[in-house]
Amino acid sequence: MAEAIEIVPEYGDVREEEQLDWAKLQKYLIGKVPDAEQPLAVKQFRGGHSNLTYLLSFGGKEWVMRRPPLGPLPVGGHDMAREFKVLSRLWKAFPPAPRALVFSDDISIIGAPFFVMERRSGVVIKNRQPFPKELPRDPESLRKLSLGFIDAAADLHGVDYKAVGLETLGRPEGFMNRQTNGWMKRWEAAKTREVPLMEKLGAWFLEHTPPPQAPSIIHNDFYLHNVMIDAHDPGKIVGVFDWEMSTLGEALVDVGLALNYWRDKTDPPEMLQTAQGEVHTLIPGFLTRDELIERYAKRSGRDMSHINYYWAWAHWKNATVAEQIYVRYVRGQTTDPRFALMSDSAPIGARAAARVASTLGFRE
């Protein structure tokens, strides 16, 4: 008999270990956020393994606040200033980006940099949770949802980043080599066991980097569970979240990451089991990965001949991300039981990367 999956609500009471100085925060926000002088109620969003996200309600008017997780942080990660910079400007050209209003790097307020942004209303398909009952499940609706998802990626990559004042967001020259070298170092810092395939793949990616295409704003964590869908129009994406790693670089990094999380029926059992529940993209109506690639190519006009490189690279990178999450549990920096579930993710991700890279000549 399959183990029952606990349904996790969108938000709930703040975890005791993640309480902050709410009185000091409210005092700071008065005059900066509408209605901040009204009585404050705070809830904490559930799900995710990254930044702490809170729902602030001032007399019923809701806003969202984000800050880094507690404990030591990886270098370059959880960048609140970067996320604020992007979201305070990108909404003008890319409607799914929530507008950010306030940023502070004064750690005396809540112990870390933070920012406040508008709240979007819609439905999120949560990782490791049943498909939400608020969304239609018929094949035509799920096809529209798939198209809306990949179109949002193409539309983001089509934004004129200079026109919205984000030309200093990153350095596109040498982007992929810097990324690969950086993730190799992060793997060494986070690993809890030896996975020789990770080092071999990293070296191979450096040696086989595709020629760069025209740079664009990239989200750097673009996947199905980071978007919010209009409950009345499943083809409409009303929110894209978690922008702290966004930069200027190769658009196909975002597409590769999306493919990395998108499951097909041809995937090996160990990959399907990482969903730890219903595999959403196997529900009839969701596009296949090949159909996503075809749609993105048509919508964006980009050359997709090297997409398997970026798909393999995404598996490899996310193996390190999983290890960074798992090591926090191993070191006692969190008691969240979800983190313990990541124990096998890095070896599985490495094997997935090798399988895809083998179509390009990689040999273990």
C-alpha positions as CSV (number, residue, x, y, z in Angstrom):
1,M,0.0,0.0,0.0
2,A,1.4,3.4,-1.0
3,E,2.3,5.8,1.8
4,A,-0.2,8.6,2.1
5,I,1.2,12.0,1.1
6,E,0.6,14.8,3.6
7,I,-1.1,17.8,1.9
8,V,0.9,20.9,2.7
9,P,-1.1,24.1,2.8
10,E,0.1,27.2,1.0
11,Y,1.1,28.9,4.3
12,G,0.7,28.4,8.0
13,D,1.9,29.6,11.4
14,V,5.6,30.7,11.5
15,R,7.9,27.9,12.5
16,E,9.3,28.6,16.0
17,E,12.9,28.5,14.8
18,E,12.1,31.0,12.0
19,Q,10.4,33.7,14.0
20,L,11.7,37.2,13.5
21,D,11.4,40.6,15.2
22,W,8.0,41.5,13.7
23,A,7.6,44.7,15.7
24,K,10.9,46.1,14.4
25,L,10.1,45.1,10.9
26,Q,6.7,46.8,10.9
27,K,8.2,50.0,12.3
28,Y,10.7,50.0,9.4
29,L,8.0,49.4,6.8
30,I,5.7,52.2,7.9
31,G,5.7,54.8,5.1
32,K,7.4,52.4,2.7
33,V,4.6,49.8,2.2
34,P,0.9,50.8,1.9
35,D,-1.1,50.3,5.1
36,A,2.0,49.2,7.1
37,E,0.7,51.1,10.1
38,Q,-2.3,48.7,10.3
39,P,-2.2,45.7,12.7
40,L,0.3,43.1,11.4
41,A,-0.4,39.4,11.0
42,V,2.3,37.1,9.8
43,K,2.1,33.6,8.2
44,Q,4.9,31.5,6.6
45,F,4.7,30.0,3.2
46,R,5.3,26.3,3.1
47,G,7.3,24.3,0.5
48,G,10.7,25.1,-1.0
49,H,14.2,24.5,0.4
50,S,15.6,28.0,-0.2
51,N,14.8,31.4,1.2
52,L,12.3,32.0,4.0
53,T,9.1,33.5,2.6
54,Y,6.5,35.2,4.8
55,L,3.0,36.5,4.2
56,L,2.6,40.0,5.8
57,S,-1.0,41.2,6.3
58,F,-1.5,44.8,7.4
59,G,-5.2,45.1,8.2
60,G,-6.0,42.6,5.5
61,K,-3.7,44.1,2.8
62,E,-1.2,41.3,1.9
63,W,2.5,41.5,0.9
64,V,5.3,39.0,0.7
65,M,8.6,39.2,2.4
66,R,11.7,37.1,1.6
67,R,15.0,36.7,3.4
68,P,17.8,34.1,3.3
69,P,17.5,30.9,5.4
70,L,19.1,30.7,8.8
71,G,22.6,29.3,9.2
72,P,25.8,29.6,7.0
73,L,25.0,30.3,3.4
74,P,26.8,29.3,0.1
75,V,28.9,32.1,-1.4
76,G,26.8,33.9,-4.0
77,G,23.5,32.3,-3.0
78,H,20.3,33.8,-1.5
79,D,21.1,37.2,-2.9
80,M,18.3,39.4,-1.8
81,A,19.7,42.6,-3.3
82,R,19.9,40.9,-6.7
83,E,16.3,39.6,-6.5
84,F,15.1,43.0,-5.5
85,K,16.9,44.7,-8.3
86,V,15.4,42.4,-10.9
87,L,11.8,42.5,-9.5
88,S,11.8,46.2,-9.0
89,R,12.4,46.7,-12.8
90,L,11.4,43.5,-14.7
91,W,7.7,43.7,-14.1
92,K,7.5,46.6,-16.5
93,A,8.4,44.3,-19.5
94,F,7.6,40.8,-18.1
95,P,4.2,40.8,-16.4
96,P,4.6,37.5,-14.5
97,A,7.4,39.1,-12.5
98,P,6.0,40.4,-9.1
99,R,6.8,44.0,-8.4
100,A,9.3,44.5,-5.5
101,L,8.8,47.6,-3.4
102,V,11.3,47.7,-0.5
103,F,14.8,46.3,0.1
104,S,17.0,46.6,3.2
105,D,20.4,45.2,3.9
106,D,20.3,46.4,7.5
107,I,20.6,43.1,9.4
108,S,19.6,44.8,12.7
109,I,16.0,44.7,11.6
110,I,15.4,40.9,11.2
111,G,18.9,39.5,11.2
112,A,19.5,39.4,7.4
113,P,18.9,41.4,4.2
114,F,15.3,41.2,3.0
115,F,12.8,42.6,0.5
116,V,9.0,43.0,0.3
117,M,7.1,42.5,-2.9
118,E,3.5,42.4,-4.1
119,R,1.5,39.2,-3.6
120,R,0.2,37.4,-6.7
121,S,-3.0,35.3,-6.7
122,G,-3.2,32.0,-8.5
123,V,-2.3,28.4,-8.2
124,V,1.2,26.8,-7.8
125,I,1.8,23.2,-8.7
126,K,3.8,22.2,-5.6
127,N,6.7,19.8,-5.8
128,R,6.0,16.4,-4.1
129,Q,2.3,17.3,-3.7
130,P,-0.8,16.1,-5.5
131,F,-1.9,18.1,-8.6
132,P,-3.9,21.0,-7.2
133,K,-7.7,20.5,-7.3
134,E,-8.1,24.2,-8.2
135,L,-6.7,23.6,-11.7
136,P,-8.6,21.7,-14.5
137,R,-7.0,18.4,-15.2
138,D,-8.4,17.6,-18.6
139,P,-5.8,17.1,-21.4
140,E,-6.6,20.3,-23.3
141,S,-6.2,22.4,-20.2
142,L,-2.9,20.7,-19.3
143,R,-1.6,21.3,-22.9
144,K,-2.5,25.0,-22.5
145,L,-0.7,25.0,-19.2
146,S,2.4,23.5,-20.7
147,L,2.4,26.0,-23.5
148,G,1.9,28.9,-21.2
149,F,4.9,27.7,-19.1
150,I,7.4,27.4,-21.9
151,D,6.1,30.5,-23.6
152,A,6.8,32.4,-20.4
153,A,10.4,31.3,-20.6
154,A,10.7,32.4,-24.2
155,D,9.1,35.7,-23.4
156,L,11.5,36.3,-20.5
157,H,14.4,35.7,-22.8
158,G,13.0,38.1,-25.3
159,V,13.0,41.1,-22.9
160,D,15.3,43.9,-23.8
161,Y,17.4,44.0,-20.6
162,K,18.9,47.4,-21.4
163,A,15.5,48.9,-21.8
164,V,14.5,47.9,-18.2
165,G,17.9,49.0,-16.7
166,L,19.3,45.5,-16.1
167,E,22.4,45.7,-18.3
168,T,24.6,45.4,-15.2
169,L,22.9,42.3,-13.9
170,G,25.6,40.0,-15.1
171,R,28.6,39.4,-17.4
172,P,27.5,37.3,-20.4
173,E,31.1,36.8,-21.7
174,G,32.5,33.5,-20.6
175,F,29.2,32.8,-18.7
176,M,29.1,29.0,-19.1
177,N,32.7,28.4,-18.2
178,R,32.4,30.5,-15.0
179,Q,29.2,28.7,-14.1
180,T,30.7,25.3,-14.5
181,N,33.8,26.2,-12.6
182,G,31.7,27.7,-9.9
183,W,29.5,24.7,-9.5
184,M,32.5,22.4,-9.4
185,K,33.8,24.3,-6.4
186,R,30.3,24.3,-4.7
187,W,30.2,20.5,-5.1
188,E,33.5,20.1,-3.4
189,A,32.4,22.4,-0.5
190,A,29.0,20.6,0.0
191,K,29.6,16.9,-0.8
192,T,28.8,14.4,1.9
193,R,30.2,11.5,0.0
194,E,32.4,10.8,-3.0
195,V,30.6,10.8,-6.4
196,P,33.5,10.6,-8.9
197,L,31.0,11.1,-11.8
198,M,30.4,14.6,-10.7
199,E,34.1,15.6,-11.2
200,K,34.3,13.8,-14.5
201,L,31.2,15.5,-15.8
202,G,32.4,18.9,-14.7
203,A,35.6,18.5,-16.7
204,W,33.6,17.3,-19.7
205,F,31.3,20.3,-19.6
206,L,34.3,22.7,-19.6
207,E,35.8,21.0,-22.6
208,H,32.5,20.9,-24.7
209,T,30.9,24.3,-24.0
210,P,28.7,25.3,-27.0
211,P,29.2,28.6,-28.8
212,P,27.3,31.4,-27.0
213,Q,24.1,32.8,-28.3
214,A,22.8,36.3,-27.8
215,P,22.6,36.9,-24.1
216,S,19.4,37.4,-22.2
217,I,18.0,37.8,-18.7
218,I,17.8,34.3,-17.3
219,H,15.9,33.2,-14.2
220,N,18.4,30.4,-13.4
221,D,15.8,28.3,-11.6
222,F,13.0,28.2,-14.1
223,Y,10.8,25.2,-13.7
224,L,7.1,24.2,-13.3
225,H,7.0,24.6,-9.5
226,N,8.3,28.1,-9.6
227,V,5.4,29.5,-11.6
228,M,1.9,30.5,-10.6
229,I,-1.1,29.7,-12.9
230,D,-4.4,31.5,-13.3
231,A,-7.0,29.2,-11.9
232,H,-9.5,30.4,-14.6
233,D,-7.1,30.3,-17.5
234,P,-4.5,27.5,-17.2
235,G,-2.6,28.8,-20.2
236,K,-1.9,32.1,-18.3
237,I,1.2,32.3,-16.0
238,V,0.4,35.1,-13.5
239,G,3.6,34.8,-11.4
240,V,7.2,33.6,-11.7
241,F,9.1,33.4,-8.4
242,D,12.6,32.8,-6.8
243,W,14.7,35.3,-8.8
244,E,17.7,35.4,-6.5
245,M,20.0,33.7,-9.0
246,S,18.8,35.6,-12.1
247,T,21.5,37.1,-14.3
248,L,22.5,37.8,-17.9
249,G,23.6,34.7,-19.7
250,E,22.6,31.8,-21.9
251,A,18.9,31.5,-22.3
252,L,19.2,27.7,-22.9
253,V,20.3,27.3,-19.3
254,D,16.7,28.1,-18.3
255,V,15.4,25.7,-20.8
256,G,17.8,22.9,-19.7
257,L,16.7,23.5,-16.1
258,A,13.0,23.2,-17.1
259,L,13.7,20.0,-18.9
260,N,15.7,18.7,-15.9
261,Y,12.6,18.8,-13.8
262,W,10.1,17.8,-16.5
263,R,9.5,14.0,-16.4
264,D,8.7,11.8,-19.4
265,K,7.4,8.2,-19.4
266,T,10.7,7.1,-20.9
267,D,12.6,8.2,-17.8
268,P,14.3,5.5,-15.6
269,P,12.4,4.6,-12.4
270,E,14.9,6.3,-10.1
271,M,14.2,9.6,-11.8
272,L,10.5,9.2,-11.6
273,Q,10.7,8.2,-7.9
274,T,12.4,11.5,-7.1
275,A,9.0,13.1,-7.3
276,Q,8.0,11.2,-4.1
277,G,4.4,11.2,-5.2
278,E,2.4,12.0,-8.3
279,V,4.6,12.9,-11.3
280,H,2.7,15.9,-12.5
281,T,4.0,16.0,-16.1
282,L,3.0,12.4,-16.8
283,I,-0.7,13.4,-16.5
284,P,-2.2,13.1,-20.0
285,G,-2.2,16.5,-21.7
286,F,1.2,17.7,-20.5
287,L,3.6,18.2,-23.3
288,T,6.6,15.9,-23.7
289,R,10.1,17.3,-23.4
290,D,10.5,17.2,-27.1
291,E,7.3,19.2,-27.6
292,L,8.5,21.8,-25.1
293,I,11.8,22.1,-27.1
294,E,9.9,22.5,-30.3
295,R,7.5,25.1,-28.9
296,Y,10.3,27.1,-27.3
297,A,12.3,27.1,-30.6
298,K,9.3,28.4,-32.5
299,R,8.4,31.1,-29.9
300,S,12.0,32.3,-29.3
301,G,13.6,31.7,-32.7
302,R,16.7,30.4,-30.9
303,D,19.0,27.6,-32.2
304,M,18.3,24.4,-30.2
305,S,20.9,22.2,-31.6
306,H,22.9,22.1,-28.4
307,I,19.9,21.7,-26.0
308,N,21.1,18.3,-24.8
309,Y,24.3,19.9,-23.4
310,Y,22.2,22.3,-21.3
311,W,19.8,19.6,-20.2
312,A,22.7,17.4,-19.0
313,W,24.4,20.4,-17.4
314,A,21.1,21.1,-15.5
315,H,21.0,17.6,-14.1
316,W,24.6,17.9,-13.0
317,K,24.2,21.4,-11.5
318,N,21.0,20.4,-9.6
319,A,22.9,17.4,-8.1
320,T,25.0,19.9,-6.4
321,V,22.0,22.0,-5.3
322,A,20.5,18.9,-3.8
323,E,23.7,18.2,-1.9
324,Q,23.8,21.8,-0.6
325,I,20.4,21.2,0.8
326,Y,21.1,17.8,2.2
327,V,24.4,18.9,3.9
328,R,22.5,21.4,5.9
329,Y,20.5,18.6,7.4
330,V,23.6,16.4,7.9
331,R,25.3,19.3,9.8
332,G,22.3,20.0,12.0
333,Q,21.6,23.4,10.5
334,T,18.0,22.5,10.0
335,T,15.6,19.9,11.5
336,D,13.2,20.1,8.5
337,P,12.6,16.4,7.6
338,R,12.2,17.3,3.9
339,F,15.9,18.0,3.7
340,A,16.7,14.4,4.7
341,L,14.8,13.2,1.6
342,M,17.6,14.6,-0.5
343,S,20.2,12.0,0.5
344,D,20.2,10.1,-2.8
345,S,19.5,13.0,-5.1
346,A,23.2,13.9,-6.0
347,P,24.1,10.4,-7.3
348,I,20.8,10.1,-9.1
349,G,21.3,13.5,-10.7
350,A,24.9,12.7,-11.8
351,R,23.7,9.5,-13.5
352,A,20.9,11.4,-15.2
353,A,23.4,14.0,-16.5
354,A,25.7,11.2,-17.8
355,R,22.8,9.6,-19.6
356,V,22.0,12.8,-21.5
357,A,25.6,13.8,-22.1
358,S,26.2,10.3,-23.6
359,T,24.1,11.4,-26.6
360,L,26.9,14.0,-27.2
361,G,29.8,11.6,-26.8
362,F,30.4,11.6,-23.0
363,R,31.8,8.3,-21.7
364,E,31.9,7.3,-18.0
